[in-house]
Amino acid sequence: MFIWAFKGIEEHLAPIGNLQLTGKFTPTSIVHPDTYLNKVLVGSQEGPLQLWNINTKKMLYQFKGWGSSVTSCVSSPALDVVAIGCADGKIHVHNIKLDEEIVTFEHASRGAVTALSFSTDGRPLLASGGSFGVISIWNLNKKRLQSVIRDAHDSSIISLNFLANEPVLMSASADNSLKMWIFDTNDGDPRLLRFRSGHSAPPLCIRFYSNGRHILSAGQDRAFRLFSVIQEQQSRELSQRHISRRAKKLRLKEEELKLKPVVSFDCAEIRERDWCNVVTCHMDTAEAYVWRLQNFVLGEHILKPCPENPTPIKACAISACGNFAVVGTAGGWIERFNLQSGISRGSYFDMSEKRRYAHDGEVIGVACDSTNTLMISAGYHGDLKVWDFKKRELKSQWDVGCSLVKIVYHRVNGLLATVADDFVIRLYDVVTLKMVREFRGHTDRITDLCFSEDGKWVISSSMDGSLRIWDVILAKQIDGVHVDVPITALSLSPNMDVLATAHSDQNGVYLWVNQSMFSGLPSVESYASGKDVVNVKLPSVSALTSSEADDDMDRQVLENSEALQASSFSISQKQIPELVTLSLLPKSQWQSLINLDIIKARNKPIEPPKKPEKAPFFLPSIPSLSGDILFKANDSEADGENEENNKKDQNSMKNFDALESPFSKHLKSSWDSKHFLDFTNYMKSLSPSALDMELRMLEIIDEDVEEELIKRPEFILIGQLLDYFINEVSCKNDFEFMQAVVKLFLKIHGETIRCHPSLQEKAKKLLETQSLVWQKMEKLFQSTRCIVTFLSNSQF
């Protein structure tokens, strides 16, 4: 038995001591009785209990037990009294000071007592949880059973806890649920107040929905759930219509009446408000079911293809318009249904060989294009077929050459990704019937893959524990990570910022942000080689583990950012000549620079400033710059204060002269590509009013002799700013931001530049550079405008 320091556990991860339990004593539970300083009561698998002093590391007393393994212990509000749960279903309320038993309760289900908790709100109640998911409430005064919650959980109770001084009981179970029960009824029985739950078995299929705000998930526990990525309160299980009522009537568990686990599903958001918009295929089930996500309920129609020879449905797809659902069976049958009415709208037959089915073997996937023109299907034996969606006629087909496992079709780019049993991902163009890409790198069965929203990436997972990101345009692997638990299902959000994964033997759905999904900047030599795969840890609910993972991730992101920063300098030095880059700043930020005068005039206060309150006439006072009333002291004190104030003013003037803004420091530094970039980033970080103030601080107000004027810091900084503008405009970096800054600069310092020849030469050079760049930009704009005008006026 190890002893840990509770304070500073994050700094000291090693135990501060340990106890060696003598004899045949296998500890199973531990509790600290109230007021027992430095003492713990330990229960064993053999039955006896021992009281130990952890400070002296000595056993103080041993209780004989009741001949059954101790499964749980809890201290009661009464001193010297503990409740002990055993594997035989008995609960013993025992006085450990006198070693006397007070009362014994026995579970009717005969299951092991896995959790105990005493009420602390004044009610003499003891709650016990069993291995069959039943919660029992015992009355300690009457020494009898008060109430039973028979269907509290679907699995063993892990923990029970009464909230302090409240009639609320919290329960947690192995079925991945947490429930809150409140005792507010007249008969004293608890009722369910609220609960949170997830899958009690690993998810099989997941998919983002509602623009990445929700995740649809189907698990082996026969549940079809909708998880909210933003707010946990919106997560729920989709209703299968009166399951609870039927289970109580038939005296069965809800899980036995639910539909079989979902093996495949498809959804369409376009018709969510009109009719059912989700279709699911279930394990060893010859029917497909529809769901209405707007009401979170199972639909009224059941899709039954091929009634003469029903076989399990293996694949389904919804058309882009949301009106039709296409299902494929294990017998090679493909049929189309109307989602609004649930009526069959025809089957797809291969008339070239006079068959009454579409494929020889199992249909492993179906897909529809974006215009309801084509329907693509794939058979287990490697045959891919393209059908006319409306006429249901076969247009073309080809053979992959090996058994297929899964297909994914992207409607935007028209590419079909196939997964074969040889661990290779192949991409086909369904129009030209050609294989355009082939990705190799996985060493075990590929479990799932998906396209990014723009169709430029393919993300795949495998039983070898790897997650790989492939670039379709470059035809190379651009990144890869390795996890300890293989990924079985994945989905990328439409914004490409979150990746959801499900793992083998894990009940949760894991979310990865792009920083953790992409390992960094892989070298060109390691592309598609399988070597650039970084080991990462799964997200954890443990605070300590997650903090360590966050530290590792922060360190990794910092290294990647440093590499990215180093690469950005090299890119800026080798700027593409014809490329124009924008600052990506909010439109209001750079537009406000141009209209600052209008904004200031609009925000000008209506009422004039109020005069300060005058002091009474009989009290001598002196004026102050702040407007506060200062009373005049006697002459000697006044003279001393005046001297001190003069010294303070002189020191403040010296300090003011010594002050130098970061804006001036950047201008005085030596100009190179790095300083150009730093100065641009600094200006972009300033607000429009702050940047206006920095530029106005360089304004030359008084007139000096020409020789003395050119030596002034403001004059030199104005010239350096002109050099900076010439470089940035010629490089075409941050184009729209630079145009706004140059306009504000010339508005403030235009008169100074006009009066001095040295600045005029730089201003002329800036004008020539600006004219040359803008002529090229205007030419591009004009060319694009002409093309758009021509296409808009054309008759197609």
N, C-alpha and C positions, 0 to 999 in steps of 0.2 A: 504494500500500500504506500503510494507516494504522497508526499506533502509538498504543496506549492505555495509560494508567497503570493497572496492575492494582490497586494500593492506592488506596483512595478513589474507586473507579469510580462509586459511587453518588452521590458529591458532585460529581464532575467528569465529566459525560457527554460532553464534547467531546474529540476526540483531541488528544494533545500534540504530534503531528508526523505527517508523511507522506513517503513516498518516491515519486518519479516514475520508473517503470520505462521505460528508453529502448528505442527500436527496436520491432520487431514481437515483443512479448513479452506474452502474455496469461496472467496467473498463474492457476493452477488448484489448487495445493496448497502448503502451507508446513509446515516442520518446523524445530525448534531442535535441532541435534545436541548431544549431551551434552558438557560441558566447553568448548563453543565460546561464550565469553562475548560477549553482545551480537551474536550472529550467527545468521542464519536462512538456510535453504536453500529456495529458491522454485522450484517446477516450473511449466512453462508448457504451453499448449495446442499450441504449435508444436513442442515437444520438448526444447529446451535447458533447463538449470537454472542458476540464478545464486545465488551465495553473497554475502550482503549483511551489512554492519555497520550495525546500526540506530542506533548511537550517533553514528558519524561520517557516516552516510547515504551510504556509498560502496559500490560493488560491488567485491568482492575477487576473484572468479573466476567464470568461466562454463564450465559443462560442456556438451559438444556434444549429449549425449542420444543416443537410439537411433532417431530418425526417427518416433516415435509420441508422441501426447499423453500427458503425465504426469497420471495420475488420482489417485494417492495416494503419500505419502511417510511413512516412519516411521524413527525412530532405533533402533538396536540396542543391547543391553547392552555389546557390544564397542565400544571407542573408535574414532572416525573411520569407522564403518561405518553405512550407511543402506540401507534397502530401498526401491526405487522401483517402483511399479506403473504400467503403461502401458495405453493403450486397446486395444492389440492382444493383450492377454492375457498378456504377458510380465512377469516380476518380475526386476529386476536388483538384486543385492546388491553394493553399490559402496563402495569405499574413497575417501572424498572428500579425504583428505589426500594420497594418491598418485595420485588420479584413475585408479584401476585397478578393473576389474570382477572380483569374486571368483567369483560363480556366477550363472547365469541359469536361471530356472524358467519353464515355459510351461503355461498352463491348457489342459486338453484341450477345454473347451467353447468356447474362443476368445472368450469374453466379456471385457469390460473389467474390469481389476482395480480394484475400488472401495474396498477396505479391506485394511489390513495390520496385523499385530501380532506382536511377538517374545515368546517365553516367558521369564520371569525366575526360574523355580524351579530352574534348573540344567539343564533339558532343552534341547537344541539344536533348537528347533522354531520355525517361522515359519508363522503362519496367514494365509491370504489369502481374501478374499471377492470374488465376481464379480457381474456384473450379472444373472445368471440365478438367483441365490439359492443357489449352491453354495459351500461352505466347503472349502478344501483345506489340508491340514497337510503341511508340507515339513520333511524332516530335513536340517539344515544340515551335519552331519558327513558323512553318506552322500551328500549332494547329490542327493536323489531324493524323489519323492512318497511320503509315508508312509500317508496315509489321506484319504478324500474323504467329506464329508457331502453327499450329492446333494440331498436334499429338506430342507435346513436351513431354508429360508424359501421363500415363494411369490413373492417379488419380490427386487429388487436389495438386496444387503447394503450398509448405510449405514456401519456402524462395527463394528470388532472390537477387543477389548481383553483381554489376559491380566491377571488379577488379580496383584498384586505378590506374588512368592514363593509362588504357589499354582498347582496344576495345574487351573485353572479359566479357561475362555474365555467371555467375554460377547459376544453378537452382537445387533445391532439391524438391522432391515430396514424397507424401505418398505411392507411389508405390515402395519405397525402391531403388530409383535411384538418382544419382547425375550426372548432365550433364554440359558440358562446351561448350558455343556457342561463335563463333568469328565473328566479323563484318569486313570482308575483301573482300566482293564481290563488283562489280561495282554498283549494284543497292542499296547497303546498307543493304540488307537482311542478317540475321545471318545464319550461317551453323554450323552443329554439328562438334565440334573438337574432343572431346573424352568424354567418359562416364564410370561410374562404376555403377553396379547394382547388386541386389540380388533378392531373391524371394519376390514377393509382397504379397504372402500368405504363411502360414506355410508349411514347407516341410513335405512330407508324408513318403518318403523312402530315406535313405542315405547309402552310402557304400564307403569305401576306395578303391582307384584304383592306379595303377602304383606304387606299393611298398610303399604306404602310402604318396606319394607326392601330390595326387589329391583326391578329394571327389566327387563322383557322387551323385546328389541330385535331387529329383523330388518333386514338390510342388503342392499345390492346385491351383496355378495360371496358370496351364497347361504348365509350363516351365520345361525343363529338362536341368540342369545346371552342369557344371564341374568347381569346385572350386579348386584353387591351395593353398595348405597349406604353400608353401614356398614363392611364389611371386604372389601378387595380380593381376599383369598385365596379368597373364596367365589364369585368371578366365574368363569364357564365358558361354553363353547360346548356346546349340546345335541347329543348324539351322533345321527348319522344311520345308525348300525349298520354297523360294519366298513368304513368308507370308506377308512381307511389301508391295510388289508389288501388290499382290492380294487384300490386304486390301484397298489400295488406289484406285484400279480399281473398287471394289465393294462398296467403301465408307463405310467400316465397320472397327471396331477396330480389331487389330491384335489378341487379346485374343479370339475373337469370331471365328476365323478361325483356331486356334491351336487345336491340339489333346486334348482329354479330360485328366484330371489329371491321372498320373501314380499311380497305386496301388501296383505294384510289378515289379521288374526287376532283371535281372541277367547279369553278364558280365564275359568275359574270355579274358585274356591278351595274350594268346598264339598265336592267329590268328589275332592280331590287324592290321598287315601290309598286310594281304591277303584279308580279306573280313570283313563283318559286325560282330562285336563281342559283341553287347549288344542287349538284347531282353527286351521289355517293354510290360506290360499289363495295359490297361487303363480302367477307370471306365465306366461300362455299355457299353463296346465295345466288339464285337465278333471277332475282329482281333487283332493280336499281331504285333508290329512293330519292325523292326531291325534298328540299328544305327551303323554308322562307325565312331569310335572315332578318328581314325587317321586324318580324314577330318572334324570332329565335325559336322556331317550332318546326316540327316535321310536317311536310306538305301532305296534301290530301290525295295525291296521285302516286301510283306505284307503276314503274315502267317494267313490263314483262315482255322481253323479246323472245321470239320463236316459241310460242306456246306448245307446238307439237313436240319439240325436243328440247326442253329447258336444260341449260347448262349454266354453271356459275359465270357471272359477269366479271370480267377482268380489267376492262378499260372503259373510260367515259370521257366525253368532251362536250362543252357547250359552245355553240356558234357565237361569232362576234356580235351578232345582233341580239343575242339573249333569248331568241324564240325557240331554238331547237336544241335537243340533246342527242348525241350519237353515242351508242354503247356497243361494245364488242364482247363476245362471250368466249369461253374456253373451247367451244366447238367450232370456232371460225365464223360465227354469225355476226353481222353488223346491221344495226337497225337504227332508224331515225325517229324521234318522238317530238311532238309539240309540247313544250313545257306548260303552256297555259291550260291546255285541255288534257294532257297526258295521253293523247291518241297517237297511235303509230302512223308515221308518214312515209313508210316504205323501207325496204331493205336493200342492201347492196349485194349484188350477185356478180360473180365472175363468169360472164356469158361466153367468154372465149373458150373455156373448157367445159361449158354446159354444166356448171355446178350450181347447187342450191345454197351455196355459202360463199363467203368472200375469201377465206384463207383455209389452207389445208389443216392447220393446227390452231393453237390458241392465239387469240388476238391480244398482243401485249400493249398496244397503244393506238389511239385514234386522235386526230387533230383536225381543226378547221382553219381556213385562212381568214383574212380580215374582211373579205368581200363576199363570203358565202359562194365562192366560185369553185374551190377545191376542197376535197376531204382526203386526208392522208391517213393510211392505216399501215400497221406493221404486224407481221406474224412471227411467231416464235422461231420458225425455221429460217428466218432471215429474208423473207420476201417483203418488200416495200411496194405499196400500191397507191396511186393517185387517182381519185375518183372525181367525176363531175358531181358537185354537191346537189344540184337540183334534179338532174336527170338520173342520178345514181348509176351512171355508166363508168366503166373502167377506161381511163385515158392512157395510163402508162404504168409500167411496173419494172422493177429490177431486183436483183438478188445481191445481198450483202456478202454472202459467202460463209457466214457463220451464224450461230444462234443469237437472236436479239433478246435483250433483257428489258430495255426501256427506250422510249423516244420522247423528245421534247421539241416542240415546234415554236419558232419565234415568228409572229405575224408581221412584224415590221420589216425585217430583212429577208424573210422568206426562206430561212435556213432550217433544216431539220437535223437535230443532233441525235445520234443513235449510240446506244451502249450495247456492246456485244460481250459474250462470255470470254473473249480473249483480252479483256481489260483495256481495250482501245476505244476511244471516242472518235466517231467519224461525223463530219458535217456534210450534208448534201443540199444541193440546190434543187428544189422540187420542180422547177420550171425547166431547167436544162438537163435534169436527171444526171448530174455529175457530182462526184465527190470533190469538195473544194478544200476541206481541211481534214487532217488526221492528227490526233493528239495521243502520245504515248508517254507513260511515266508511272501509272499506277501498277502495283505489283499484286494486288488482290482484287476481289470482286468489287465493282463500282456500285455503290448503294444508291446514289442520287446525283442529279445534276440540274442546273438551271441556267438560263440566260440572264444577263443584266437587262435593265429596261431599254437601253439604247441598242442592245444586240451586239455590243463590241466585246463582251466578255462571256466566257463560259466557266462556271464554277462547278467543280465536281468533288465528290467525296468517295472514299473507298474503305474497305474493311482493313486495309493496312494502316489506318489511322491518319492518313494524309488528307488535307484539303488543298486543292490546287486551283489556281486562277489562270485561265488561258486567254490570250488575246487573239481574237478571231482575225483581225487585220494583219497582225504581225505573224500569226501562225506559230506562236511561241508561248511557253509558260512564263508568266510575268511574276508569279509569286506562289508560295506554298507554305503551309504550316502543318505541324504534326501534333496530334493530341493523343493522350494515353488511352482514351475510350473512343472507339471508332464511331464515326458519324453515320447515322442511318437515314436521315432526312435533312434537307436544307431548303432555305428560301431567302432570296435577296429582296430587300424592300425596293419599291419603285424609285425612291430617291438615292438608292445605292449607298446609303449611310449606315444601314444596320443589316446584319446577316443573322438569321435565326437557324439554329441547328438542333436536332434531336440525336441522342446518343444511345448506344446499346446499353440496356439494363439501367437506364436513367429515366426517371419519371418527369423531369423538367424539360422546358424549352429554353435553350441558352441563346442569349443575345450578344452579338459581337459588334462593336463599333468599328469603323474603318481603320482606326489606329491599331487595334488589336488583330484585325483580320489580315492586314497587309504587313508583312514583316519588315519592310524598309525599301532600300534601293538595291535590288539584285544587279549583279554585274551582267554584262551582255554575254560573257562566256558561259555563264551558268544557266542561261535560258534553255528550257526544255531538256535539261540534263538530269533533273530530279535531285540534284545536289543542293540546291538552294531552298531547303525546307527547314524552317525554324521550329523548334519544339516550344509549345506554349501550353499553359495550364488552363483547365476549364474554369469558368467563373464559379465562385463558391459563395455560399450563404454565410460562411464563417467570417466574422469581422477581422480576425487576425490573419486568416489565410488570404482574404480579399485585399487587406492592406499590403501584405507582402507582394501579392500579385500586382497591385497598383504600383508599388515601388518599382518592381521589375519592369512593368510596362512604361512607367514614366522614364526610367533610365533608358529603355529601348527607344522610346519616342524621342528623347533628348539626343541620343546618338544619331537617330535618323534625321532629326531636324538639323543637326550640325552638318551631316553629310549633304542634306538638301541645301543648306545655306552655302556650303562650299561650292556645290554644283551651280547654284544660282549666280555666283560671282563669275564663274567661267562662262556661263551662258550670256551674262550681260556684257562681257568683254567681246564675245563673238556674236553680236546681235545680227539677226537675219536682216539684210538691207531693206527688203520690201515689206517687212512686218511692222505693223502698227499695233502697239499694246495699249490697253486701257488700264486705268488705276483700280477699277472694281470698287471704287468708293460709292457711297450712296449719292444719288443724283442731287439731293438737297444740299450736300456738303460743298460740292464745287460750284453749284449754281448760286449759292448764297454769297460766294466771293464776288460775283459780278453785281449783285443787287444789294450790297451791304448798306449803301446810302438810303435806299428805299426802305429797307427793314428798320434802320435807325429812326428815320422820320416817322414811320408808322408806330414804332414803340416809344415815341417821345411822350413823356408824361403830360397830361392835360393841365393839372394844377401846378402853379409855380411853387418852389420850395418855401416853406414857412420860415418866418424870421424867428431867431431864438428868443426865448423869454428873457425879459430884462430884469435885472436885480433891483431891489428897492433903492430909492434915491439916496437914503442916508447911509448905505454901505458902499465904501469905495471898492471899485472893481476894475479889472483890466481886460481888454479884449483878447480873444484867443482864436486860432485858426480853425479849431474844431467846432466853434460855436457854443461851447460850454461856458458857464459863468465862473470866473476865477476872482476870488476876493483878494484884495491887496493887503499885504502884511506890513509891518513896520519897516522903516527905512533900512536898518541894518540887515534884517532878514531878507528884505527884497534885494539888496545889493548882492548878498551871498547866493541867493537863488538865481539872479541874473547871470552871475559868473558861471554857475554850474550849468545853466541852460545853454550858455554860449559854447561851453566845452562840449556839451552833448551834441549841439548842432554841428560843430566842426567835425567831431568824430563821425557823425552820421553822414556828412558830406564826403568824408574820406571813404567811408564804407560804400557809399553810393557810387563813387568813382571806381572803386575796386570791383563792384559787381559787374558781371558779364553774363548775358543770357546764353543759353545753349544755341540759339539761332546764330549769334555772333561767333561763338566758338566753332561751329560747323563751317562758317564762311572763312574763318582765318586758317583752317587746317589746309594741308596740301591736297590739291585736287587729284584724285585718281578714280578708277571705276568703283572702288569700295566706298570712298567718301561720297561720291555722287549718289550711290544707292542709299547710304546712311542718311544723307541730308534730305533725299526725297522721302524716305520713310518717316523722318522727323516732321517734315512739313505736312505729310498726310495724317499724322497723328494729332495735329493741332486743329482746334475748332476754327471756323471761319473768322470769328471776332479776334481770336488769339493771333492768327496769322496776319490779319490786318494790323493789329497793334505792333507786331514784330517788324513789319515793313515800314510803318509810320515812325518807328523809333530811329530809323536811318535817315529820316528827312532832314535836309539842311535848311535851316530857317534864316539865320543871319548871313549877311553878305561879307565875305572876306576877300583878301587879295588872292589872285589866281595861284601864286606860288604857295601861299599858306593853305589854300583850300584843298589842293591836291594831296596835301600831307594829312589831312584830317581822316580819322578812322571811318567816318560815315561815307566819305567820297570813295575810299578804297573798297569798302564793302559793296557799294553800289556797282562798281566796275566788276567785282568778282561775281556778283549776282548775274550781270549781263553775260559773262563767260559761261556760267552754269546754265542759263537759259539757252544759249547757243548750242551747247553740247546736248542737252536733253531734247530740244526740238529736232536737231539733226538725227538723233538716235530714234526718235518717234516713240519714246517711252512715256507711259502715263499721259497719253495725248490730250484727253479732255481736261484733265486736272492742270496740266502745264498751260494750256490756253487760258484758263481762268486766272491762274496765278500771274501770268505775263500781263494780262489786261489790268489786273489790280496794281501790279508794280508800275506800269507805265502811267496809270492814272495818278499815282502818288508822286512819282519821281520824274514825270515827263518834263516838267519845267527845268529841273536841274540838268537833265541830259541835254536839253535843247541849248543851254547856255555854255556848255563846255565841250570843246572839240574832241578831247580824248574819249569822252563818253559817246559822242555822236558817231565816231567810227565803229564802236562796238554795236551801237544801236542799228547802224546801217547793215552790219554783218548779220545781226539777228533778223532784220527785215528780209534780207536776201535768202537766208535759210528758211524762214517761215514761208516765204512766197514759193520757194522750190518744193517744200514738203506739201503745202496746201494745193499746189497745182496737180501733184500726183494724186492726192486724196480726192480732189474734185473730179479728176478724170475717172477714177474708180467709181465715184458716186454717179457720175453721168452715165457710165457704161451700164451700171446696175439699173439705174432708172429707166434707161432705154429698153433693157431686156424685160423689165417688169411691165412697162407700158405696152410693149409688143405682145407679150403673153396675155395680158388682161384684155386686149382688144381682139385677140384671135378667136375664131370660131372653131371649136372642136366637135 
